[in-house]
């Protein structure tokens, strides 16, 4: 493997960076001057598209196949990116799964998968990342506005998992503050992506601002939390949903 150990550029790792919010975060962090690694699960074509887009803009991205349900794969992804670029400064944990269902229909298998990826996977990613970070490390989780209040009767487990992430961020922010590592959480509402394209327009009327978010809106907030302007912020959950969860 070719390694670039130059310390001139900071390095970011985005878990779940091949599509949607994650891909927008990869491109924005590259624009901000970071070398960026990112993970994908099963779409190498989408991952390569992101790598090519970053390269076309003059940046450098590294795609790593890793399933966030697999703790060993999470740790290996951190090691690959930190070794390839020679450092690790920012981690964005965007990987997650959505399963909907009421308590009468939600299976134990679906419950286990949601908690494994959305809670356990987030904790393992942070644990692995902080082992490779120095002072001024930044950790950014992508939660959901469903952590603030239920938005559908079928979303209990998903909302529970995202509320757990918000609580995790508060605890870890306090724990890691003496090391200079900041931990913050972004809680998006409805965002227009290829996965939401079929139904996103129907949601618009549920949003007080009568509009839905774009992936770039979340990427802008990632950029802020990854940069020096947020140096006095840690343990925060920032809801960005057009007022939907009010």
C-alpha positions as CSV (number, residue, x, y, z in Angstrom):
1,X,0.0,0.0,0.0
2,X,1.2,3.5,-0.9
3,X,1.3,5.7,2.2
4,X,1.2,9.4,2.5
5,X,2.7,10.4,5.9
6,X,2.7,14.1,5.2
7,X,1.4,16.0,8.3
8,X,0.5,19.0,6.3
9,X,-3.1,18.0,5.7
10,X,-5.5,16.9,8.3
11,X,-7.2,13.5,7.8
12,X,-10.9,12.7,8.1
13,X,-12.7,9.3,8.0
14,X,-16.4,9.1,7.1
15,X,-18.2,5.8,8.0
16,X,-20.9,5.3,5.4
17,X,-19.5,7.7,2.8
18,X,-20.4,6.3,-0.6
19,X,-23.9,7.8,-1.0
20,X,-26.2,10.5,0.3
21,X,-25.2,12.5,3.3
22,X,-21.9,10.6,3.7
23,X,-20.8,11.2,0.2
24,X,-21.7,14.9,0.5
25,X,-19.6,15.0,3.7
26,X,-16.6,13.4,2.0
27,X,-16.7,15.9,-0.8
28,X,-17.1,18.9,1.6
29,X,-14.3,17.8,3.9
30,X,-12.1,17.3,0.9
31,X,-13.0,20.8,-0.3
32,X,-12.0,22.1,3.2
33,X,-8.6,20.6,2.7
34,X,-8.8,17.2,4.4
35,X,-7.5,14.0,3.0
36,X,-10.5,11.7,3.4
37,X,-11.0,8.0,3.9
38,X,-14.5,6.6,3.9
39,X,-16.3,3.2,4.2
40,X,-18.8,1.5,2.1
41,X,-20.6,-1.8,2.5
42,X,-21.7,-3.3,-0.9
43,X,-21.5,-0.7,-3.7
44,X,-17.9,-0.4,-4.9
45,X,-19.3,1.5,-8.0
46,X,-20.7,4.2,-5.8
47,X,-17.6,4.3,-3.7
48,X,-15.4,4.7,-6.8
49,X,-17.7,7.5,-8.1
50,X,-17.0,9.4,-4.8
51,X,-13.2,8.8,-5.1
52,X,-13.3,10.0,-8.7
53,X,-15.4,13.1,-7.8
54,X,-12.9,14.1,-5.1
55,X,-10.0,13.5,-7.4
56,X,-11.6,15.7,-10.1
57,X,-11.8,18.5,-7.5
58,X,-8.1,18.1,-6.7
59,X,-8.5,16.1,-3.5
60,X,-7.5,12.6,-2.3
61,X,-10.0,10.0,-1.0
62,X,-9.5,6.4,0.0
63,X,-12.5,4.0,-0.1
64,X,-12.5,1.1,2.4
65,X,-15.0,-1.8,2.4
66,X,-16.3,-2.2,5.9
67,X,-19.7,-3.3,7.4
68,X,-20.5,-1.2,10.5
69,X,-22.2,-4.3,11.9
70,X,-18.8,-5.9,12.2
71,X,-16.6,-4.6,15.0
72,X,-13.4,-6.0,13.5
73,X,-14.1,-4.4,10.1
74,X,-14.7,-1.0,11.8
75,X,-11.3,-1.2,13.6
76,X,-9.6,-2.3,10.4
77,X,-11.0,0.6,8.5
78,X,-9.7,3.1,11.1
79,X,-6.3,1.4,10.9
80,X,-6.2,1.5,7.1
81,X,-7.1,5.2,6.9
82,X,-4.8,6.2,9.7
83,X,-1.9,4.2,8.3
84,X,-2.5,5.3,4.7
85,X,-2.5,9.0,5.5
86,X,-0.3,8.9,8.6
87,X,-2.7,10.5,11.0
88,X,-6.4,10.8,12.0
89,X,-8.1,14.1,13.0
90,X,-11.8,13.8,12.3
91,X,-14.2,10.9,12.3
92,X,-17.8,11.2,11.0
93,X,-20.1,8.3,11.8
94,X,-22.8,8.3,9.3
95,X,-23.4,4.6,8.8
96,X,-26.8,3.4,10.0
97,X,-29.8,1.3,9.3
98,X,-33.5,2.1,9.3
99,X,-36.1,-0.5,10.3
100,X,-39.7,0.5,10.9
101,X,-42.4,-1.5,12.7
102,X,-44.8,-1.4,15.6
103,X,-44.1,-3.5,18.8
104,X,-46.5,-6.2,17.5
105,X,-44.6,-6.7,14.3
106,X,-40.9,-5.7,15.0
107,X,-38.8,-8.8,15.0
108,X,-36.0,-9.6,17.4
109,X,-33.6,-9.9,14.4
110,X,-34.5,-6.4,13.3
111,X,-34.1,-5.1,16.8
112,X,-30.6,-6.6,17.1
113,X,-29.5,-5.3,13.7
114,X,-30.6,-1.7,14.5
115,X,-28.9,-1.7,17.8
116,X,-25.8,-3.4,16.4
117,X,-25.2,-0.8,13.7
118,X,-26.8,2.3,15.1
119,X,-25.5,2.0,18.7
120,X,-22.8,-0.6,19.1
121,X,-21.2,0.3,15.7
122,X,-21.0,4.0,16.7
123,X,-19.4,3.2,20.0
124,X,-16.8,0.8,18.4
125,X,-16.0,3.4,15.7
126,X,-15.4,6.1,18.3
127,X,-13.4,3.7,20.5
128,X,-11.1,2.7,17.6
129,X,-10.8,6.3,16.4
130,X,-9.7,7.9,19.7
131,X,-6.9,5.4,20.0
132,X,-5.4,6.9,16.9
133,X,-6.2,10.6,17.6
134,X,-4.0,13.2,19.2
135,X,-5.3,16.4,20.9
136,X,-7.8,18.4,18.9
137,X,-9.5,15.3,17.6
138,X,-13.1,15.8,16.4
139,X,-15.8,13.1,16.4
140,X,-19.2,13.8,14.6
141,X,-22.1,11.4,14.8
142,X,-25.1,11.6,12.4
143,X,-28.2,10.9,14.5
144,X,-31.8,11.8,13.7
145,X,-34.5,14.3,14.7
146,X,-36.4,11.2,15.7
147,X,-34.3,11.2,18.9
148,X,-36.1,14.5,19.8
149,X,-39.6,13.2,19.4
150,X,-41.3,10.2,17.6
151,X,-42.3,11.1,14.1
152,X,-44.1,7.9,13.2
153,X,-45.7,5.2,15.4
154,X,-43.5,2.6,13.6
155,X,-40.2,4.4,14.4
156,X,-39.8,3.5,18.1
157,X,-36.7,1.4,17.7
158,X,-35.0,3.7,15.2
159,X,-35.7,6.7,17.5
160,X,-34.5,4.8,20.5
161,X,-31.2,4.0,18.8
162,X,-30.7,7.6,17.8
163,X,-31.5,8.8,21.3
164,X,-28.9,6.4,22.6
165,X,-26.4,8.1,20.2
166,X,-27.2,11.5,21.6
167,X,-26.7,10.3,25.2
168,X,-23.5,8.6,24.1
169,X,-22.2,11.8,22.7
170,X,-22.8,13.7,26.0
171,X,-21.0,11.1,28.0
172,X,-18.1,10.7,25.7
173,X,-17.7,14.5,25.3
174,X,-17.2,14.7,29.1
175,X,-14.9,11.7,29.1
176,X,-12.7,12.9,26.2
177,X,-12.6,16.6,27.0
178,X,-9.4,16.3,29.0
179,X,-7.7,14.8,25.9
180,X,-8.8,17.8,23.8
181,X,-11.2,15.6,21.7
182,X,-14.6,17.1,20.9
183,X,-17.7,15.0,20.3
184,X,-20.9,16.4,18.7
185,X,-24.0,15.0,17.1
186,X,-26.0,16.1,14.0
187,X,-29.7,15.2,14.0
188,X,-31.1,15.6,10.5
189,X,-34.8,15.6,9.5
190,X,-35.9,14.5,6.0
191,X,-33.1,14.8,3.5
192,X,-33.3,14.4,-0.3
193,X,-31.1,11.5,-1.4
194,X,-31.4,8.7,-3.9
195,X,-32.9,6.5,-1.2
196,X,-35.6,9.0,-0.3
197,X,-36.4,10.3,-3.8
198,X,-39.7,8.3,-4.2
199,X,-41.4,9.7,-1.1
200,X,-39.5,12.9,-0.1
201,X,-41.9,15.3,-1.7
202,X,-44.8,13.8,0.3
203,X,-43.0,14.7,3.5
204,X,-42.6,18.4,2.6
205,X,-46.0,19.4,4.0
206,X,-45.1,17.9,7.4
207,X,-42.1,20.3,7.8
208,X,-42.9,23.8,9.2
209,X,-40.6,25.4,6.7
210,X,-42.4,23.5,3.9
211,X,-39.1,22.2,2.4
212,X,-36.9,19.3,2.9
213,X,-33.1,19.3,3.4
214,X,-30.4,18.6,0.9
215,X,-27.3,16.5,1.6
216,X,-25.2,19.7,1.3
217,X,-27.1,21.2,4.3
218,X,-25.8,18.4,6.5
219,X,-22.3,18.5,4.9
220,X,-22.1,22.2,5.8
221,X,-22.8,21.4,9.5
222,X,-20.2,18.6,9.3
223,X,-17.7,21.2,8.0
224,X,-18.4,23.5,10.9
225,X,-18.0,20.8,13.5
226,X,-14.8,19.6,11.9
227,X,-13.3,23.1,11.7
228,X,-11.8,25.5,14.2
229,X,-14.9,27.7,14.4
230,X,-16.5,25.0,16.7
231,X,-13.5,24.7,19.0
232,X,-15.6,25.6,22.1
233,X,-18.4,23.1,21.3
234,X,-18.6,19.6,22.6
235,X,-21.4,17.3,23.7
236,X,-24.0,19.0,21.6
237,X,-26.8,17.6,19.5
238,X,-27.7,19.9,16.6
239,X,-31.2,19.3,15.1
240,X,-31.5,20.4,11.5
241,X,-35.0,19.5,10.2
242,X,-36.9,22.7,9.2
243,X,-38.7,22.7,12.6
244,X,-40.2,19.3,12.1
245,X,-39.4,18.0,15.6
246,X,-40.6,21.2,17.4
